[in-house]
Amino acid sequence: MEANLKPRELAQQICSTLSEHGHQAYLVGGCVRDLLLQREPADYDVATDAVPARVEELFPGGLTVGAKFGVVIVPRDGAQVEVATFRSDVGYSDGRHPDHVVYSRTAQEDVRRRDFTINGLLMDPATGEVLDFVGGRDDLSAGVIRTIGDPGLRFSEDKLRLARTVRFAARFGYTIEPQTFAAIRKLAAQIVQVSAERLRDELTKLLTEGAARQGFELLDETGLLSILLPEIANMKGVAQPPEYHPEGDVWIHTRMLLEDLPPGCPSTLAWGALLHDVGKPATFKSAQQTGDRIRFDGHDEVGARMAEEICHRFRFSGDDTEQIVSLVASHMRFKDVMQMRPATLKRFVRLPRFDEHLELHRLDCQASHRMLGNWEYIRKFLAETPPEQVRPPRLLTGDDLMALGFQAGPAFKSILQSVEDAQLEGRLRTKDEAVQFVKAEFLENSPN
């Protein structure tokens, strides 16, 4: 096989090998759907009547991580394809995985256990012939998301399908078939049976596949939003000052911002965008209460704490949690950038992944007053300021302070920050200047 084999080529080779050895083998699921929609599939799956042991025999080196459910992953030259044996699933005690599987001999029986009609299509890669036992092609043409068979049964088998229905409908711009929609509303509360990690990943896909606004509107309409993210549902009806937010309430503003999220954007940016105003409902004060206008004093700080709780609930990594919380906590700082001292501004733009902070600010402005003066000011500053001026090498260290006679302690940090402030503002350029600065400003006040 050639190096850097493409997944489609590997899938075709697998089907060909299985066929040569007397087995049925088809491309199945999302890859067939995407090929019919003239989209490039992200991955390829193969369905076959060959049992896992036979697949392993024909493709040595296969990964049997899914063999319990009749799945073998076949890797070759940088590509990999899932090969699944035709099966019917029996019992779903955990609402996610079958208790056990029964292998079947026909592709028709296999596809009837799958989730949606548009994902239940098979294709013979050798001829391009499509096998459709569930009406998937008609639903593709009509733009409809419909479960295969009884929606209540399909959702009871795998509760994550409740959210996946919404994601597919948003991603493709399709409608949800009425019985399928009704079943989601009826069973919405059962979504909590799905692990936090899987829900997080599904919501992240919803946010980053290019249809976040439609997705969250559907989450709301199906009743899933109030179960998964009640903090976002609480934004509805929370008024904002019209001089800054002519678009309307916090829910409208957040949906408008989500609409502009670019497909494939970093997941932390997407979650930061979703949660940036999560603290507003809790900090709302009317014009009558404040005496001038609606205010949300401290909503960035309150929102940062709420964002951290949400990240822990969905089991984000420590790094992702830190970034999402930082985006929420810092999003209001942009209003002050033109008045910041040089040292403060330079420290601000040194925030980790500052490009995400800057993009969130742009999206925030575009979804409200549309004034981009502060965004343009920062862009100009970054373009015109050499990196070594934003993050210059330190002039003094703690060892230098000890050599000057200071004792290690809490004062070290404030002294070193004062030196860095003066350096960032161009008042200190050399170590000697820094030493003289410390002597003049701090040594005479030292306990020594």
C-alpha positions in Angstrom: 0.0 0.0 0.0 1.1 3.5 -0.7 2.2 5.9 2.1 -0.3 8.4 3.3 -3.2 6.3 2.2 -6.5 8.1 2.1 -9.4 6.7 4.2 -11.6 6.3 1.2 -8.9 4.3 -0.6 -8.5 2.1 2.5 -12.2 1.6 2.8 -12.4 0.5 -0.8 -9.5 -1.9 -0.4 -11.1 -3.4 2.7 -14.4 -3.9 0.9 -12.6 -5.4 -2.1 -10.7 -7.9 0.1 -13.8 -8.9 2.0 -15.7 -9.4 -1.3 -12.9 -11.5 -2.8 -13.1 -13.8 0.2 -16.9 -14.3 -0.2 -18.2 -11.7 2.2 -20.7 -8.8 1.8 -19.1 -5.4 2.4 -20.5 -1.9 2.1 -19.6 1.6 3.0 -22.2 2.6 5.6 -23.5 5.6 7.6 -22.3 9.1 7.6 -19.7 8.6 4.8 -22.5 7.5 2.4 -24.7 10.4 3.4 -21.8 12.9 2.8 -20.8 11.4 -0.5 -24.5 11.7 -1.7 -24.4 15.3 -0.5 -21.1 15.8 -2.4 -19.3 16.6 0.9 -15.9 15.1 1.8 -16.5 12.5 4.6 -14.5 13.0 7.8 -14.1 9.2 8.1 -15.3 6.0 6.5 -17.1 3.0 8.0 -17.5 -0.5 6.5 -20.3 -2.9 7.3 -19.9 -6.6 6.6 -21.3 -10.1 7.3 -17.7 -11.2 8.3 -17.5 -11.7 12.1 -14.7 -9.9 14.0 -12.4 -12.9 14.1 -12.6 -13.2 10.3 -11.9 -9.5 9.9 -8.9 -9.8 12.2 -7.7 -12.8 10.2 -8.0 -10.9 6.8 -6.5 -7.7 8.2 -3.7 -8.5 10.7 -2.9 -5.6 13.0 -6.5 -4.5 13.4 -7.5 -2.9 16.7 -10.1 -4.9 18.5 -11.1 -2.1 20.9 -14.7 -2.4 19.7 -14.8 -6.1 19.1 -17.4 -6.5 22.0 -19.8 -4.7 19.7 -18.6 -6.3 16.5 -16.2 -3.5 15.5 -12.6 -3.8 14.4 -10.5 -0.7 13.5 -8.2 -1.4 10.6 -5.2 1.0 10.3 -3.0 1.3 7.3 -0.4 3.9 6.4 -1.8 6.7 8.4 -5.5 6.0 7.6 -8.0 3.9 9.6 -11.4 2.5 8.9 -14.0 1.0 11.3 -15.2 -2.4 10.1 -18.5 -3.5 11.8 -20.1 -6.8 11.5 -23.8 -6.8 10.6 -25.7 -7.0 13.9 -28.8 -6.3 15.9 -28.4 -4.9 19.4 -30.1 -6.3 22.5 -30.9 -4.2 25.5 -29.6 -0.8 26.5 -29.4 -0.8 30.3 -27.1 2.2 30.4 -29.0 4.2 27.8 -25.9 4.4 25.7 -24.4 0.9 24.8 -26.1 -2.4 23.9 -26.0 -5.0 26.6 -24.9 -7.5 24.0 -25.1 -7.9 20.2 -26.4 -10.6 18.0 -24.7 -10.9 14.6 -27.0 -11.0 11.6 -26.5 -12.1 8.0 -28.2 -9.3 6.2 -27.4 -5.6 5.7 -31.1 -4.8 5.9 -31.3 -6.0 9.5 -28.1 -4.2 10.4 -29.2 -0.7 9.3 -32.5 -1.0 11.2 -30.6 -0.6 14.5 -28.9 2.6 13.4 -30.0 6.1 14.4 -31.3 8.2 11.5 -32.5 7.4 8.0 -29.9 9.6 6.4 -27.3 7.6 8.3 -28.8 4.2 7.4 -27.6 4.1 3.7 -25.1 1.6 2.3 -23.0 1.9 -0.8 -21.1 -0.7 -2.8 -17.8 1.2 -3.4 -17.0 -0.9 -6.5 -20.2 0.1 -8.4 -21.5 3.2 -6.5 -24.8 1.4 -6.0 -26.7 2.7 -3.0 -28.8 0.3 -0.8 -31.6 2.1 1.0 -33.9 0.0 3.3 -35.1 2.9 5.4 -36.0 5.8 3.1 -32.8 7.7 3.7 -32.5 9.0 0.2 -36.0 10.6 0.3 -35.2 12.3 3.6 -31.9 13.6 2.2 -33.8 15.1 -0.7 -36.5 16.5 1.5 -34.0 17.8 4.2 -35.5 15.8 7.1 -34.0 14.2 10.2 -36.0 11.2 11.0 -35.2 8.2 13.3 -35.2 4.7 11.8 -38.3 3.1 13.2 -39.9 4.2 16.4 -38.2 7.4 17.7 -39.0 6.5 21.4 -37.2 3.2 21.0 -34.2 4.7 19.1 -33.7 7.4 21.8 -34.2 4.9 24.7 -31.3 2.9 23.2 -28.9 5.8 23.2 -29.9 9.0 25.0 -27.1 10.9 23.2 -29.2 10.7 20.0 -31.5 13.3 21.6 -28.7 15.9 21.2 -27.4 14.4 17.9 -30.7 14.9 16.3 -30.4 18.6 17.0 -26.8 18.8 15.8 -27.5 17.1 12.5 -30.6 19.2 11.9 -28.5 22.4 12.5 -25.5 21.2 10.6 -27.4 20.4 7.4 -30.1 23.0 7.8 -32.8 20.2 7.9 -36.1 20.0 9.8 -36.8 17.4 12.4 -39.6 15.1 11.5 -42.6 15.8 13.8 -42.7 12.4 15.6 -39.0 12.5 16.1 -39.3 16.1 17.4 -42.1 15.1 19.8 -40.1 12.2 21.2 -37.2 14.5 22.0 -39.5 16.9 23.9 -41.0 13.9 25.8 -37.6 12.3 26.7 -35.5 15.5 27.0 -34.9 15.1 30.8 -33.3 11.7 30.2 -30.3 13.3 28.4 -28.6 13.5 31.8 -28.1 9.8 31.7 -25.3 10.4 29.1 -21.8 11.0 30.5 -20.6 14.6 30.9 -17.7 14.0 28.5 -20.0 12.8 25.7 -22.4 15.7 26.2 -19.5 18.1 26.2 -18.1 16.7 23.0 -21.6 16.8 21.3 -22.2 20.4 22.4 -18.7 21.4 21.2 -19.5 20.0 17.8 -22.8 21.9 17.8 -20.8 25.1 18.5 -18.0 24.6 16.0 -19.6 23.0 12.9 -20.9 26.4 11.5 -24.5 26.4 12.7 -24.3 27.2 16.4 -27.2 29.6 16.4 -29.6 27.2 14.7 -28.3 24.5 17.0 -29.0 26.3 20.2 -32.3 27.5 19.1 -33.3 23.9 18.4 -31.9 22.9 21.8 -34.3 25.5 23.3 -37.3 24.4 21.2 -36.8 20.7 22.0 -36.5 21.4 25.8 -32.9 20.2 25.9 -31.4 23.6 26.6 -33.0 24.0 30.0 -31.7 20.5 31.0 -28.2 20.8 29.7 -27.5 24.5 30.2 -30.1 26.2 32.4 -27.7 29.1 32.8 -28.1 29.9 29.0 -31.9 29.3 29.1 -32.0 31.9 31.9 -30.8 34.6 29.5 -34.2 34.7 27.8 -36.1 37.9 28.5 -33.2 39.6 30.4 -33.3 43.2 28.9 -30.2 45.2 28.1 -29.6 48.9 27.8 -30.7 49.8 24.2 -27.9 52.4 23.7 -25.4 49.5 23.8 -27.6 46.6 22.8 -30.1 47.7 20.2 -30.5 44.0 19.2 -32.5 43.1 22.3 -32.2 40.8 25.4 -29.2 38.7 26.4 -30.5 35.6 24.7 -30.9 37.4 21.4 -27.4 38.9 21.7 -25.9 35.5 22.5 -27.6 33.9 19.5 -26.5 36.6 17.2 -22.9 36.2 18.4 -23.1 32.4 17.9 -24.4 32.9 14.4 -21.0 34.6 13.5 -18.8 31.9 15.0 -16.7 30.6 12.1 -16.8 26.9 11.4 -13.8 25.1 12.9 -13.1 27.8 15.4 -11.2 26.8 18.6 -13.6 25.1 21.0 -12.5 27.4 23.8 -13.4 30.4 21.8 -16.8 28.9 21.0 -17.5 28.1 24.6 -16.2 31.5 25.7 -18.6 33.1 23.2 -21.5 31.1 24.5 -20.8 31.9 28.2 -19.4 35.4 28.0 -22.6 37.0 29.3 -23.7 34.1 31.5 -23.4 36.3 34.5 -25.9 38.9 33.3 -29.2 37.4 34.6 -27.8 37.2 38.1 -26.5 40.8 38.1 -29.4 42.5 36.3 -30.4 45.9 37.7 -33.2 47.9 36.1 -33.0 51.6 35.2 -35.3 52.2 38.2 -32.9 50.5 40.5 -29.7 52.2 39.2 -31.3 55.6 38.6 -29.9 55.9 35.0 -29.9 52.7 32.9 -29.9 48.9 33.0 -26.7 47.7 34.5 -24.9 44.3 35.0 -22.2 45.4 37.5 -19.7 42.6 38.0 -21.3 40.3 35.5 -17.8 39.4 34.1 -16.6 38.2 37.5 -19.9 36.4 38.3 -19.9 34.9 34.8 -16.3 33.7 35.2 -17.3 31.8 38.4 -20.3 30.3 36.6 -18.3 29.4 33.6 -15.8 27.6 35.8 -18.7 25.6 37.4 -20.0 24.7 34.0 -16.6 23.6 32.8 -16.2 21.4 35.8 -19.7 20.0 35.2 -18.8 19.0 31.7 -15.4 17.8 32.7 -13.3 20.1 30.5 -9.5 19.8 30.8 -7.8 22.1 33.2 -6.2 24.1 30.3 -9.5 24.5 28.5 -11.3 25.5 31.6 -8.6 28.1 32.4 -9.0 29.6 28.9 -12.8 29.6 28.8 -12.9 31.3 32.3 -10.3 33.8 31.2 -12.3 34.7 28.1 -15.4 35.3 30.2 -13.5 37.2 32.9 -11.6 39.5 30.5 -14.2 40.3 27.9 -15.1 43.7 29.5 -11.5 44.9 29.7 -11.6 45.9 26.0 -13.8 49.0 26.8 -10.8 50.5 28.7 -7.9 49.8 26.3 -7.6 53.3 25.1 -7.1 54.6 28.6 -4.8 51.8 29.8 -1.2 52.7 30.8 1.3 51.1 28.4 2.3 48.5 31.0 -1.3 47.5 31.6 -2.0 47.3 27.9 1.0 45.2 27.3 0.1 42.8 30.1 -3.4 42.5 28.7 -2.3 41.5 25.2 0.1 38.9 26.8 -2.9 36.9 28.0 -2.5 33.3 26.7 -4.2 32.8 23.3 -5.0 36.5 23.1 -6.2 36.1 19.5 -9.2 34.3 21.0 -9.9 37.3 23.3 -9.6 39.7 20.4 -11.9 37.6 18.2 -14.5 37.3 21.0 -14.5 41.1 21.4 -15.1 41.5 17.7 -17.9 39.1 17.7 -19.4 40.7 20.8 -19.3 44.1 19.1 -20.8 42.8 15.9 -23.7 41.3 17.8 -24.5 44.5 19.6 -23.5 48.2 18.9 -21.2 47.3 16.0 -18.5 49.8 17.1 -15.1 48.3 16.5 -12.9 51.2 17.6 -11.3 49.3 20.5 -10.8 46.2 18.4 -9.1 48.3 15.7 -7.0 50.1 18.4 -5.6 46.8 19.7 -5.0 45.5 16.2 -3.0 48.6 15.4 -1.1 48.4 18.6 -0.1 44.7 18.0 0.9 45.5 14.4 3.1 48.4 15.4 4.6 47.2 18.6 7.6 44.8 18.3 7.1 41.6 20.4 10.2 42.3 22.4 8.6 45.5 23.7 5.4 43.6 24.6 7.3 40.8 26.4 10.9 42.1 27.0 13.5 40.0 28.9 13.4 40.7 32.7 15.9 43.3 33.9 16.0 42.0 37.5 15.4 38.7 39.3 14.8 37.8 42.9 18.5 36.9 43.2 19.3 40.5 42.1 17.1 41.9 44.8 18.8 39.6 47.4 22.2 40.9 46.2 20.9 44.4 46.9 20.1 43.4 50.5 16.4 42.6 50.3 15.1 39.6 52.2 13.0 37.2 50.3 9.3 37.8 51.0 6.0 39.2 49.8 7.6 42.5 48.8 9.6 40.8 46.1 6.6 40.4 43.8 5.5 44.1 44.0 9.1 45.3 43.6 9.7 43.2 40.5 6.3 44.3 39.1 7.2 47.9 39.6 10.4 47.3 37.7 8.6 45.6 34.9 6.0 48.4 34.8 8.7 51.0 34.3 10.4 48.8 31.7 7.1 48.3 29.7 6.6 52.1 29.8 10.1 52.8 28.5 11.4 54.4 31.6 14.0 51.6 32.2 16.1 49.9 29.6 19.1 48.4 31.2 19.9 46.4 34.4 21.9 49.2 35.8 18.9 51.6 35.4 16.7 49.0 37.1 19.1 48.7 40.0 19.2 52.5 40.5 15.4 52.6 40.3 15.1 49.9 43.0 17.6 51.6 45.3 15.8 55.0 44.9 12.3 53.7 45.3 12.6 50.8 47.7 15.9 50.4 49.4 15.5 53.2 51.8 12.1 51.7 52.9 13.5 48.2 53.2 13.4 46.6 56.7 17.1 46.2 56.3 
